[in-house]
Amino acid sequence: MKKIFSIAIITLLIGISPYAGAAETPKLGYVDLQEALYVSDAGKKAVNVVTGEKERLQKELDKKQNDLKKMGEEIEKQGYLLSDETRSKKEKEYQEELKNLNRFFQDSRDKLQEKERKLTKKIIDDLLKIIEEVGKEKGYTFIFEKNESRLLYSDKAVDLTDEVVKRYNVKSK
């Protein structure tokens, strides 16, 4: 939908410009929001927070996997020495721990994604406000998001990403 809208606007601008006569040519620019997000100070901090949380969860996951592996090895070693009832009980415990491990993995992944989403949403909202300010101050008619608008070519002179990041870093301190 965004692509169709962007293409329609560009087509409209191209179609109108020869007939505009004395009217001013639209001023176009773009921002790479993905880049702005990751090179801004707040974006770098968010990446560090998410990375730290990911490492903490990975350590916990590794410990649980090692414990489960030891449990499986113990069942295998003692296999023939255990009564059928005891072996069955230990295998059920092993299967339950395996389910718990899978749940932990899913829950951890979901929590990590949610944390990243919350951290990046605020930064992107703030960046959008700054993009609007830049657009108004500099007289841009349209500012596109580089990745979402399927921008296939652009002159670096209309790239506003660096300016937006600099302003954001100043405002977020």
C-alpha positions in Angstrom: 0.0 0.0 0.0 2.8 2.4 0.9 4.6 1.5 -2.3 1.5 2.2 -4.4 1.0 5.5 -2.6 4.6 6.5 -3.1 4.5 5.6 -6.8 1.3 7.5 -7.3 2.7 10.6 -5.7 5.9 10.5 -7.8 3.8 9.9 -10.9 1.6 12.8 -10.0 4.5 15.0 -9.4 6.2 14.1 -12.7 2.9 14.6 -14.6 2.1 17.9 -13.0 5.5 19.6 -13.1 5.5 20.5 -16.9 2.1 22.1 -16.5 2.9 23.9 -13.3 4.3 26.9 -15.2 5.4 29.4 -12.6 4.6 27.1 -9.7 7.6 25.9 -7.6 9.0 22.5 -8.2 8.4 20.1 -5.3 11.4 19.6 -3.1 12.0 15.9 -2.3 14.2 14.2 0.3 14.5 11.0 2.1 15.6 9.5 5.4 16.9 6.1 6.1 15.0 5.4 9.4 16.8 2.1 9.9 20.2 3.8 9.7 19.0 6.7 11.9 17.7 4.3 14.5 21.0 2.4 14.8 23.5 5.3 14.6 21.7 7.6 17.0 22.9 7.7 20.5 19.6 6.4 21.9 19.6 3.7 19.2 23.1 2.5 20.2 22.0 2.4 23.8 18.9 0.4 22.9 21.0 -2.1 21.0 23.3 -2.5 24.0 20.3 -3.0 26.3 18.8 -5.7 24.0 22.2 -7.3 23.5 22.9 -7.5 27.2 19.5 -9.0 27.8 20.0 -11.5 25.0 23.4 -12.6 26.5 21.8 -13.0 29.9 19.0 -15.1 28.5 21.5 -17.2 26.4 23.5 -18.0 29.5 20.4 -19.1 31.3 19.3 -21.2 28.2 22.8 -22.8 28.0 22.7 -23.8 31.6 19.2 -25.3 31.2 20.4 -27.2 28.1 23.4 -28.5 29.9 21.3 -29.7 32.8 18.9 -31.4 30.4 21.8 -33.0 28.6 23.2 -34.4 31.8 19.8 -35.7 32.8 19.6 -37.5 29.5 23.1 -38.9 29.8 22.3 -40.1 33.3 19.2 -41.9 32.1 21.1 -43.5 29.3 24.0 -44.7 31.6 21.7 -46.1 34.2 19.2 -47.4 31.6 19.5 -51.1 32.2 20.2 -50.8 35.9 16.9 -49.0 36.6 13.6 -50.8 37.0 11.0 -50.2 34.2 9.0 -48.0 36.5 11.9 -45.8 37.6 13.2 -45.5 34.1 9.7 -44.5 32.8 9.5 -41.9 35.6 12.9 -40.4 34.8 12.0 -40.3 31.0 8.8 -38.5 31.8 10.8 -36.0 34.0 13.2 -35.6 31.1 10.3 -34.9 28.6 8.8 -32.4 31.1 12.1 -30.6 31.4 12.4 -30.6 27.6 9.0 -29.0 27.4 10.0 -26.4 30.0 13.2 -25.6 28.1 11.2 -25.1 24.9 8.7 -22.8 26.7 11.6 -20.9 28.3 13.1 -20.4 24.8 9.8 -19.2 23.3 9.1 -16.9 26.2 12.6 -15.5 26.2 12.4 -14.8 22.5 9.0 -13.1 22.8 10.2 -10.9 25.8 13.3 -9.9 23.9 11.3 -8.9 20.8 8.8 -7.0 22.9 11.6 -5.1 24.7 13.2 -4.2 21.4 9.9 -3.1 19.9 9.2 -0.8 22.9 12.7 0.7 22.9 12.7 1.4 19.1 9.1 2.7 19.0 9.9 5.7 21.1 13.1 6.5 19.2 11.3 6.2 15.8 8.4 8.4 17.1 11.0 11.1 18.1 12.8 10.8 14.8 9.6 11.3 12.9 8.9 14.5 14.8 12.4 15.7 13.9 11.9 14.8 10.3 8.8 16.9 10.2 10.7 19.8 11.7 13.4 19.5 9.1 10.8 19.2 6.4 9.1 22.4 7.5 12.3 24.4 8.1 13.9 23.4 4.8 10.8 23.7 2.7 10.5 20.0 1.6 7.3 19.0 -0.1 7.9 15.3 0.5 10.3 13.3 2.6 10.3 9.6 1.9 11.6 6.7 4.1 14.3 5.2 2.0 13.5 1.5 2.7 9.7 1.5 2.8 9.2 3.6 -0.3 11.2 1.4 -2.5 13.5 4.2 -3.4 15.6 2.8 -6.2 17.9 5.8 -6.7 18.5 9.1 -5.0 21.1 11.7 -5.0 23.0 11.8 -1.7 22.3 15.5 -1.6 18.7 14.9 -0.6 19.6 12.4 2.1 18.5 14.0 5.4 19.5 11.0 7.6 22.7 12.6 9.1 20.9 15.9 9.9 18.0 14.1 11.5 20.4 11.9 13.7 22.4 15.0 14.7 19.3 16.8 15.8 17.9 13.8 17.6 21.1 13.3 19.5 21.1 16.9 20.6 17.5 16.8 21.7 17.7 13.4 23.5 20.6 14.5 25.8 
